[in-house]
């Protein structure tokens, strides 16, 4: 990846529906050159896919929580992925270091819907011993959702 690739990715993060021409104009390339680079980034797996980012509140998902999952015994990440994947309210899941085995990001319509989702998380695998839930009160920074600040490579500090 070179600087033009990073700029192209930054344009996509700002507007995933930008045309090749619009991106090319911003980074100084022709439309065909932008398309070739995008095709290469997709083929190399740098761009894993394209999706719509929804504002949870505007679609009626008003309750958000982070959930630590503590398991009994040993369970593989593949088993956890399969179990958590069956709960549609789980928007992200990761194995983590520390006391918990995994952490989930759950988005639900309301607290009652969150409670049902937590029950499903516990039921989908026999290995869940307990969960600890922290409900989000307000979002302070969200670089991957509505109003994202744009792309800054991790080794660079955003100006400001």
SEVEX-401925 format. One line per field, with one value per residue: x negated, y negated, z negated of N, C-alpha, C in turn; residue in three letters. Coordinates in steps of 0.02 Angstrom, whole numbers, m for minus. Layout:
% residues N
n_east (X:...)
n_north (Y:...)
n_up (Z:...)
ca_east (X:...)
ca_north (Y:...)
ca_up (Z:...)
c_east (X:...)
c_north (Y:...)
c_up (Z:...)
residuo (ala:...)
***
This chain:
% residues 160
n_east (m42:m26:m43:58:152:189:249:354:427:460:548:651:693:746:848:928:996:941:895:783:729:746:666:544:523:502:383:295:294:343:509:507:385:410:510:434:344:435:491:377:352:466:449:331:377:373:478:617:751:907:1024:1176:1184:1278:1371:1400:1501:1589:1650:1720:1653:1616:1545:1389:1252:1105:1041:966:914:905:839:866:742:652:673:681:632:700:816:875:893:988:1096:1124:1152:1278:1361:1446:1438:1309:1182:1046:909:778:636:547:410:378:497:622:686:733:794:940:1028:1180:1329:1489:1672:1731:1719:1783:1776:1637:1617:1679:1590:1472:1509:1520:1385:1331:1396:1362:1240:1178:1073:1066:1039:1065:1119:1068:1135:1124:1213:1221:1215:1189:1114:949:841:842:772:805:934:1089:1054:917:745:658:518:371:213:146:17:10:50:203:226:265)
n_north (59:m109:m289:m343:m238:m242:m369:m347:m250:m329:m419:m330:m293:m412:m433:m306:m286:m361:m408:m336:m438:m551:m515:m502:m635:m696:m634:m642:m554:m462:m403:m265:m226:m236:m138:m22:m20:m6:119:198:178:238:370:404:410:301:210:271:278:196:90:28:m99:m119:m238:m199:m253:m316:m212:m154:m83:m102:m66:m21:84:148:306:414:579:722:880:1056:1175:1222:1147:1135:999:1011:1081:987:880:937:958:827:765:807:722:587:456:440:344:337:440:504:600:580:522:544:555:588:693:654:508:419:313:249:199:140:126:78:82:199:277:288:367:487:519:540:654:744:747:813:936:988:1051:1180:1155:1028:947:830:659:489:333:174:34:m83:m255:m378:m412:m453:m459:m398:m321:m234:m239:m331:m499:m486:m527:m514:m439:m399:m339:m220:m254:m388:m545:m626:m793:m938)
n_up (0:42:26:109:110:m26:m30:59:m13:m123:m60:m27:m156:m200:m107:m52:64:161:326:449:523:439:330:396:436:314:270:372:484:631:673:721:665:528:516:550:443:335:368:352:214:161:210:144:16:m67:m62:m126:m99:m59:m136:m213:m333:m470:m566:m724:m811:m724:m660:m758:m857:m1010:m1121:m1180:m1217:m1299:m1323:m1432:m1416:m1509:m1512:m1550:m1575:m1426:m1268:m1094:m985:m862:m897:m983:m892:m805:m893:m943:m824:m794:m859:m820:m871:m912:m864:m853:m899:m999:m1049:m1201:m1305:m1481:m1618:m1561:m1428:m1306:m1220:m1184:m1071:m1081:m1004:m1028:m1023:m1141:m1322:m1363:m1246:m1241:m1354:m1312:m1208:m1280:m1352:m1245:m1206:m1315:m1305:m1180:m1187:m1289:m1369:m1426:m1573:m1645:m1618:m1603:m1595:m1520:m1495:m1365:m1388:m1324:m1167:m1139:m1050:m886:m767:m669:m630:m609:m569:m567:m589:m485:m398:m479:m474:m592:m635:m626:m697:m710:m652:m749)
ca_east (0:m63:m5:119:199:215:294:414:464:488:606:705:718:787:908:922:1031:906:879:711:710:741:606:486:515:474:316:253:290:399:559:483:330:443:542:382:320:488:495:319:362:516:418:280:410:369:549:650:820:939:1085:1208:1177:1341:1373:1445:1559:1637:1687:1757:1611:1597:1507:1325:1215:1046:1053:911:939:860:858:844:697:621:715:641:659:748:880:903:916:1049:1149:1141:1178:1349:1398:1441:1422:1236:1155:975:887:706:604:506:367:407:542:675:664:754:833:990:1061:1250:1374:1557:1724:1742:1689:1816:1746:1569:1622:1691:1528:1426:1532:1500:1312:1318:1426:1332:1184:1182:1012:1069:1048:1098:1104:1068:1159:1119:1256:1192:1256:1179:1056:904:804:861:738:827:1006:1114:1014:848:699:615:466:303:174:130:m47:14:95:243:214:324)
ca_north (0:m171:m347:m349:m189:m268:m424:m315:m220:m385:m443:m281:m297:m472:m424:m240:m286:m407:m380:m333:m505:m596:m495:m520:m708:m714:m608:m655:m497:m453:m354:m196:m211:m225:m72:30:m17:23:190:230:177:290:435:415:416:239:192:336:275:131:96:m34:m112:m149:m272:m155:m288:m333:m152:m131:m44:m155:m40:7:109:190:363:462:648:766:949:1113:1218:1196:1145:1107:939:1030:1097:923:844:969:946:756:748:823:670:529:394:436:308:352:486:516:631:529:543:524:602:610:732:618:448:409:248:265:142:166:76:50:124:265:311:304:423:547:534:569:722:784:756:864:999:1012:1095:1206:1137:962:950:768:601:424:287:101:m1:m146:m314:m422:m398:m511:m455:m339:m329:m182:m243:m396:m556:m466:m582:m501:m389:m417:m278:m216:m283:m460:m577:m676:m862:m967)
ca_up (0:44:4:149:84:m89:m14:88:m69:m161:m23:m36:m224:m205:m66:m20:129:206:392:465:546:381:292:438:434:248:258:430:529:677:651:731:617:463:521:547:373:293:383:320:142:147:223:91:m48:m106:m66:m136:m77:m60:m176:m235:m405:m493:m630:m763:m838:m670:m640:m816:m904:m1057:m1178:m1159:m1275:m1292:m1367:m1444:m1420:m1546:m1495:m1590:m1536:m1365:m1209:m1040:m953:m810:m930:m1006:m832:m781:m942:m945:m758:m792:m896:m774:m905:m920:m806:m850:m951:m997:m1107:m1234:m1361:m1545:m1652:m1515:m1370:m1246:m1231:m1131:m1063:m1066:m991:m1034:m1020:m1207:m1375:m1361:m1189:m1263:m1400:m1271:m1172:m1329:m1364:m1187:m1210:m1367:m1285:m1118:m1204:m1357:m1405:m1457:m1645:m1664:m1577:m1637:m1544:m1531:m1446:m1341:m1403:m1267:m1125:m1139:m986:m846:m703:m623:m620:m587:m588:m577:m578:m428:m407:m497:m488:m663:m652:m620:m744:m675:m670:m779)
c_east (m44:m17:60:173:231:265:360:457:496:550:665:735:762:852:900:956:998:889:804:687:700:679:544:471:481:402:270:242:349:448:535:427:359:475:491:356:372:494:437:328:414:485:367:311:405:439:587:723:846:1005:1115:1198:1239:1331:1424:1508:1611:1675:1721:1718:1583:1555:1445:1287:1153:1052:991:942:885:883:832:797:668:671:676:673:710:816:914:931:983:1108:1172:1172:1252:1393:1392:1424:1347:1207:1080:958:813:685:556:461:401:455:596:645:679:790:878:1012:1131:1289:1445:1607:1733:1712:1719:1787:1674:1570:1634:1627:1477:1445:1511:1425:1297:1341:1389:1270:1190:1124:1015:1085:1087:1080:1105:1083:1150:1160:1224:1241:1250:1114:1013:865:827:832:762:902:1026:1070:940:801:655:560:400:266:152:64:m48:64:135:227:275:311)
c_north (m62:m228:m357:m299:m214:m325:m397:m286:m275:m413:m395:m283:m358:m465:m360:m236:m334:m372:m377:m402:m553:m579:m516:m594:m728:m691:m613:m596:m497:m402:m282:m177:m198:m156:m16:37:14:98:228:233:229:359:453:423:355:211:257:336:204:140:28:m39:m150:m187:m233:m191:m303:m272:m119:m87:m94:m131:m3:28:146:245:406:531:690:838:999:1154:1182:1200:1110:1043:956:1046:1033:884:872:953:873:734:763:773:606:463:386:405:318:398:497:557:579:560:520:576:629:650:694:555:439:337:264:200:170:109:40:98:194:307:331:365:489:568:566:641:768:797:812:933:1030:1056:1116:1182:1068:970:889:713:539:372:215:68:m68:m203:m365:m402:m460:m515:m392:m348:m280:m185:m312:m453:m540:m523:m571:m453:m421:m352:m279:m249:m359:m487:m629:m746:m890:m989)
c_up (0:22:43:126:19:m77:15:33:m111:m127:m32:m106:m235:m167:m26:47:179:271:401:486:487:340:331:435:369:240:318:476:577:648:662:682:547:463:515:475:327:305:350:244:120:155:169:22:m92:m115:m68:m113:m81:m96:m190:m310:m427:m557:m673:m789:m785:m645:m701:m864:m954:m1115:m1152:m1221:m1253:m1344:m1371:m1451:m1454:m1535:m1546:m1547:m1476:m1307:m1154:m1013:m898:m840:m954:m947:m808:m828:m941:m878:m751:m829:m855:m807:m918:m857:m799:m909:m943:m1058:m1135:m1287:m1425:m1572:m1605:m1458:m1305:m1267:m1170:m1130:m1040:m1056:m988:m1032:m1087:m1258:m1375:m1304:m1205:m1309:m1362:m1234:m1219:m1346:m1307:m1187:m1258:m1344:m1225:m1129:m1277:m1400:m1438:m1531:m1669:m1615:m1622:m1584:m1566:m1476:m1429:m1357:m1347:m1232:m1122:m1073:m951:m777:m650:m609:m597:m613:m597:m555:m516:m446:m425:m511:m561:m682:m644:m670:m706:m698:m706:m845)
residuo (unk:unk:unk:unk:unk:unk:unk:unk:unk:unk:unk:unk:unk:unk:unk:unk:unk:unk:unk:unk:unk:unk:unk:unk:unk:unk:unk:unk:unk:unk:unk:unk:unk:unk:unk:unk:unk:unk:unk:unk:unk:unk:unk:unk:unk:unk:unk:unk:unk:unk:unk:unk:unk:unk:unk:unk:unk:unk:unk:unk:unk:unk:unk:unk:unk:unk:unk:unk:unk:unk:unk:unk:unk:unk:unk:unk:unk:unk:unk:unk:unk:unk:unk:unk:unk:unk:unk:unk:unk:unk:unk:unk:unk:unk:unk:unk:unk:unk:unk:unk:unk:unk:unk:unk:unk:unk:unk:unk:unk:unk:unk:unk:unk:unk:unk:unk:unk:unk:unk:unk:unk:unk:unk:unk:unk:unk:unk:unk:unk:unk:unk:unk:unk:unk:unk:unk:unk:unk:unk:unk:unk:unk:unk:unk:unk:unk:unk:unk:unk:unk:unk:unk:unk:unk:unk:unk:unk:unk:unk:unk)
***
